[in-house]
């Protein structure tokens, strides 16, 4: 039998013969005869053990990002980071994986979504699920009792992805937290102010921030007759009220979680209420809730919070919503979630919430879970749902057919005649050394028209043109791509002129 290389050559030649006959429009019988020979040769060749077929794809729940998408993401990040810095936050980072025991028992029913890693060198590890638990571990490990920090990094969840809605298995979180013992509700109010500032700056539509308190929820469950052992599981049912009807939530409580129907009805009377500070005052007078110490503390703090939110000018964006539960186990006090609003279908109807874009709350006990002596560090923080925001901004740009610049190049160094490559290289080096973002085409003698077209396609605003006459006169011709206006600028003034012409701030579009 012929060796494999010889057979491969025969298959290739026979394939070419079949293609040639088809092009020549030979008779069907002749083509059929030659195809049969080709198939016989391929059968002799057999399967290629050395070549493995594989599908080129990203893992489920992940994606690649094009230069255009990354340009949008960077601008969104810039808005978020500038707000965090404006409020005096420092930045930290933590490992992408933690000891499994660090994450275990911190997320309630969501713990099943943690990615466990294979044992490496005797340590059981898991990919981080969020940035809050690693932050608490960081505080305890470094014995810190006071910090205002932000952290932007990827987290991992073994969830069923819904990528069209910005839900992934690998995604970014943008967290801001205030740790330390302070007077009540001042840091909490600042977190809500930051959330409103960022969502307003990003211009992604009207939003509403729902606020509740875990102490009010727990107090409500207690006065309604929920057994202590069922608090957390009933809490996760209530948390679904933004997605499903009360009847479905009640059915889950009674049918799946064994709650008495009359207890579920009592819960329903409370958790279907929402409003502003007037609802807080109404519940402070509630004959049952006012007798529960936890609920009373939570309501008192919410009343104070609304005073500060009014002073910050954002009270109209906040709704006290008794159905907000936030499923994570570590919350201990105020909890909040921002949702985008869809305009009402009919006049007079309330706007509909179309998805959470930010959330957070107070978690005063989490650091103490890591501290050897159980020392508590009160914390409150927020997380911006950037993946959902990216999806919304991308969809908006697609709808507007908006062009997005993928580079920040300020100027293209071009030549008007041939044999000026050395001069272009000298000039671009001067610009780079001065901190100017500059490019040139990688050809010795590019046509001026090609250079100008490249600027239009890439969105480069300026062209610095070198010509023989300009070299003699000691000037550079600076051309605005948009207006096509040209001015001669002395070489020593070029850097300053480029800076002046490109000083306008970038926008998200």
Long-range contacts (C-beta under 8 A, 24 or more apart in sequence): 1-44, 2-44, 4-45, 7-41, 7-44, 7-45, 8-45, 10-41, 11-38, 11-41, 11-42, 11-45, 14-38, 14-41, 59-169, 60-161, 60-169, 61-159, 61-161, 61-163, 61-168, 61-169, 61-170, 62-168, 62-169, 62-170, 63-163, 63-168, 67-406, 67-407, 68-404, 68-406, 69-390, 69-394, 70-406, 71-404, 71-405, 71-406, 72-390, 72-393, 72-394, 72-397, 72-404, 72-508, 73-386, 73-390, 75-506, 75-507, 75-508, 76-202, 76-386, 76-389, 76-390, 76-393, 76-508, 77-152, 77-174, 77-386, 78-506, 79-198, 79-201, 79-202, 79-508, 80-152, 80-174, 80-198, 80-384, 80-386, 81-150, 81-152, 83-194, 83-197, 83-198, 83-201, 84-150, 84-174, 84-176, 84-194, 85-150, 87-148, 87-176, 87-190, 87-194, 88-148, 89-148, 89-149, 89-150, 89-176, 90-147, 90-148, 90-149, 90-150, 91-149, 91-150, 91-151, 91-152, 92-135, 92-138, 92-149, 92-151, 93-151, 93-153, 94-128, 94-131, 94-134, 94-135, 94-137, 94-138, 94-151, 94-153, 95-128, 95-134, 96-127, 96-128, 96-153, 96-154, 96-156, 97-125, 97-126, 97-127, 97-128, 98-125, 98-126, 98-128, 98-133, 98-134, 98-137, 99-123, 99-124, 99-125, 99-126, 100-124, 100-125, 100-126, 102-126, 102-133, 102-134, 102-137, 102-370, 103-128, 103-129, 103-133, 105-329, 106-133, 106-328, 106-329, 106-330, 106-366, 106-369, 107-133, 107-328, 107-329, 107-330, 108-232, 108-236, 108-327, 108-328, 108-329, 109-232, 109-233, 109-236, 109-327, 110-327, 110-328, 112-158, 113-157, 113-158, 113-159, 114-157, 114-158, 115-156, 115-157, 115-158, 127-155, 127-156, 128-155, 128-156, 129-155, 129-156, 129-157, 130-155, 130-173, 130-175, 130-383, 131-155, 131-173, 131-175, 131-383, 132-175, 132-177, 132-330, 132-363, 132-366, 132-381, 132-383, 133-330, 133-366, 135-175, 135-177, 135-179, 135-379, 135-381, 136-330, 136-363, 136-366, 136-367, 136-369, 136-370, 136-379, 137-370, 139-179, 139-367, 139-370, 139-377, 139-379, 140-367, 140-368, 140-370, 140-371, 140-377, 141-370, 144-179, 144-377, 145-179, 145-180, 145-181, 145-375, 145-377, 146-179, 146-180, 146-181, 147-177, 147-179, 147-180, 148-176, 148-177, 148-178, 148-179, 149-176, 149-177, 149-179, 150-174, 150-175, 150-176, 150-177, 151-175, 164-391, 165-355, 165-388, 165-391, 166-385, 166-387, 166-388, 166-389, 166-390, 166-391, 166-392, 167-387, 167-388, 168-387, 171-386, 171-387, 172-386, 172-387, 173-383, 173-384, 173-386, 174-383, 174-384, 174-386, 175-381, 175-382, 175-383, 175-384, 176-381, 176-382, 177-379, 177-380, 177-381, 177-382, 178-379, 178-380, 178-381, 179-367, 179-377, 179-378, 179-379, 180-377, 180-378, 181-377, 181-378, 182-378, 184-301, 184-304, 185-301, 185-304, 185-305, 185-308, 185-334, 186-308, 187-380, 188-305, 188-333, 188-334, 188-362, 188-380, 189-305, 189-308, 189-309, 189-312, 191-336, 191-360, 191-380, 191-381, 191-382, 192-305, 192-309, 192-312, 192-314, 192-318, 192-336, 192-382, 193-309, 193-312, 193-314, 194-382, 195-336, 195-338, 195-358, 195-360, 195-382, 195-384, 196-314, 196-317, 198-358, 198-384, 199-338, 199-357, 199-358, 202-389, 202-393, 202-508, 203-508, 204-340, 204-357, 204-389, 204-392, 204-393, 204-396, 205-340, 205-341, 205-392, 206-340, 206-341, 206-343, 206-351, 207-317, 207-338, 207-339, 207-340, 207-341, 207-357, 208-317, 208-318, 208-319, 208-338, 208-339, 208-341, 208-351, 208-353, 209-314, 209-317, 209-318, 209-319, 209-336, 209-337, 209-338, 209-339, 209-358, 210-274, 210-319, 210-320, 210-321, 210-324, 210-336, 210-337, 210-338, 210-339, 211-302, 211-305, 211-318, 211-319, 211-320, 211-321, 211-324, 211-334, 211-335, 211-336, 212-320, 212-321, 212-322, 212-323, 212-324, 212-325, 212-326, 212-334, 212-335, 212-336, 213-298, 213-299, 213-301, 213-302, 213-333, 213-334, 213-335, 214-298, 214-326, 214-331, 214-332, 214-333, 214-335, 214-361, 215-294, 215-295, 215-297, 215-298, 215-332, 215-333, 216-283, 216-289, 216-294, 216-295, 216-298, 216-299, 216-302, 216-322, 217-322, 217-325, 218-294, 218-295, 219-289, 219-292, 219-293, 219-294, 219-295, 219-296, 219-298, 220-267, 220-270, 220-271, 220-289, 220-295, 220-322, 221-267, 222-292, 222-294, 222-295, 223-266, 223-288, 223-289, 223-291, 223-292, 223-295, 224-263, 224-266, 224-267, 224-270, 225-260, 225-262, 225-263, 225-266, 226-259, 226-263, 226-267, 230-257, 230-258, 230-259, 232-329, 233-257, 234-259, 234-267, 235-325, 235-327, 236-325, 236-327, 238-267, 238-271, 238-323, 238-325, 239-323, 239-324, 239-325, 239-326, 239-327, 241-271, 241-272, 241-323, 242-323, 242-324, 242-339, 242-353, 242-356, 246-271, 246-272, 270-322, 271-322, 271-323, 272-322, 272-323, 273-322, 274-319, 274-320, 274-321, 274-322, 274-323, 275-319, 275-320, 276-306, 276-315, 276-318, 276-319, 276-320, 277-303, 277-306, 277-315, 277-320, 279-320, 280-306, 280-320, 298-333, 298-334, 301-333, 301-334, 302-334, 305-334, 326-359, 326-361, 330-363, 330-365, 330-366, 331-361, 331-362, 331-363, 332-362, 332-363, 332-364, 332-365, 333-361, 333-362, 333-364, 333-380, 334-361, 334-362, 334-380, 335-359, 335-360, 335-361, 335-362, 336-360, 336-361, 336-382, 340-392, 355-388, 356-385, 356-388, 357-384, 357-385, 357-388, 357-389, 357-392, 358-382, 358-383, 358-384, 358-385, 359-383, 359-385, 393-508, 397-509, 400-509, 402-509, 403-459, 404-509, 405-458, 405-459, 406-458, 407-437, 407-439, 407-458, 407-459, 407-460, 408-437, 408-506, 409-437, 409-438, 409-439, 409-458, 409-460, 410-436, 410-437, 410-438, 410-460, 410-461, 410-462, 410-498, 410-502, 411-436, 411-437, 411-438, 411-439, 411-460, 411-461, 411-462, 411-463, 411-464, 411-478, 411-498, 411-502, 412-438, 412-439, 412-440, 412-441, 412-451, 412-454, 412-455, 412-460, 412-462, 412-463, 412-464, 413-438, 413-439, 413-440, 413-463, 413-464, 413-466, 414-440, 414-441, 414-446, 414-448, 414-451, 414-452, 414-463, 414-464, 414-465, 414-466, 415-445, 415-446, 415-448, 415-451, 415-465, 415-466, 415-467, 416-448, 416-465, 416-466, 416-467, 416-470, 416-477, 417-467, 417-468, 418-444, 418-445, 419-445, 420-466, 420-467, 420-468, 421-445, 423-466, 423-471, 424-466, 427-464, 427-466, 427-476, 430-495, 431-464, 431-494, 431-495, 431-498, 434-495, 436-495, 436-498, 436-499, 438-464, 452-479, 452-481, 455-481, 456-481, 461-501, 461-502, 462-498, 462-501, 462-502, 464-494, 464-498
